[in-house]
Amino acid sequence: MGTPAVEIEELSRVFEPRKKPPVVALDDVSLAIPPGEIHGLLGPNGAGKTTLVKILSTVLLPTSGRARVLGHDVVDETKAVRPLLGIVFGGERGLYWRLTGRQNLAYWGALYKLSARETKARTQQLIERVGLAERADERVETYSRGMKQRLHLARGLVGDATVLFLDEPTTGMDPLAAREFRTLIAELRDEGRTILLATHDMVEAETVCDRVTLIDRGKVVATESPRTLGQVISRFQRIDVEGVDAAVLGEIRALTGVSGVTEADGGARIEVDEEGATRVVLGRLVDAGATSVKTSLPSLEEVYVQLIDDRGLEL
């Protein structure tokens, strides 16, 4: 298989604020991401996503466990790890508004200790790649949200990063800008770069990521491809039904494996969360003379909500 791009083994991080109980931000997390993969990291606020990215980017020390980037330990080999990384923030962080787009990239090129010639050439290349050539010499404060995010991506690539950490990169973008940004991300993957994408956007995870890890309360809940994640939790199903009365729905609500029944517009949606319960519910509905019954698997968003109890999800 070769060396993973990111390898995490039993990683934990506990914060101990003064005069307050300890806070477990990461709890025995293990994860391996192969080179050239776009890996989604989904979780509510406080799930541990940011803490994990900070440890991988050598900003924060773990309490226990190990993490490596392309074989280099993030604690013992920070000087080897940092040149491999690019970090792209969402929002307005990391850009200097009173500088032009070109000046921002030149500044970061200097921080990466590139020569003047390398900085000039790479800056122009990146400006063209992210579609900012016509506005490169204008102040960033005049840029739209989508343009700022494209500049963020260019900044993350100034050092020719092999591994990119993207934190909510399309937040606030209009649909067209978000789609163009996702296309750029896919192109970077095709070049062999590895991307860890922290996002709340289920469409983004489904359309861009090769695999997705759901994290909650510092623990990994599941890791799968977006397309097969529903199969991993196949016990979760939904049944839309019409033509049954309230008494029948009351009986079904009491069945083992039925997590909820919601009545609306002359019908109902029955949520099932145990394997085998769907067959029992369908048999009862047929016996009761239901006029319409439809089963379906949940979307990635619904999978996420089911797994973490709908705690703090932001879309």
Secondary structure as GFF3:
##gff-version 3
##sequence-region A 1 315
A	DSSP	beta_strand	6	15	.	.	.	ID=ss1
A	DSSP	beta_strand	23	33	.	.	.	ID=ss2
A	DSSP	beta_strand	38	42	.	.	.	ID=ss3
A	DSSP	alpha_helix	49	56	.	.	.	ID=ss4
A	DSSP	beta_strand	64	69	.	.	.	ID=ss5
A	DSSP	beta_strand	72	73	.	.	.	ID=ss6
A	DSSP	alpha_helix	78	81	.	.	.	ID=ss7
A	DSSP	three_ten_helix	82	84	.	.	.	ID=ss8
A	DSSP	beta_strand	85	88	.	.	.	ID=ss9
A	DSSP	alpha_helix	101	111	.	.	.	ID=ss10
A	DSSP	alpha_helix	116	129	.	.	.	ID=ss11
A	DSSP	three_ten_helix	133	135	.	.	.	ID=ss12
A	DSSP	three_ten_helix	140	142	.	.	.	ID=ss13
A	DSSP	alpha_helix	145	156	.	.	.	ID=ss14
A	DSSP	beta_strand	163	167	.	.	.	ID=ss15
A	DSSP	alpha_helix	175	190	.	.	.	ID=ss16
A	DSSP	beta_strand	194	198	.	.	.	ID=ss17
A	DSSP	alpha_helix	202	208	.	.	.	ID=ss18
A	DSSP	beta_strand	211	216	.	.	.	ID=ss19
A	DSSP	beta_strand	219	224	.	.	.	ID=ss20
A	DSSP	alpha_helix	226	232	.	.	.	ID=ss21
A	DSSP	beta_strand	237	242	.	.	.	ID=ss22
A	DSSP	alpha_helix	246	253	.	.	.	ID=ss23
A	DSSP	beta_strand	258	264	.	.	.	ID=ss24
A	DSSP	beta_strand	267	272	.	.	.	ID=ss25
A	DSSP	alpha_helix	277	287	.	.	.	ID=ss26
A	DSSP	beta_strand	292	296	.	.	.	ID=ss27
A	DSSP	alpha_helix	300	308	.	.	.	ID=ss28
###
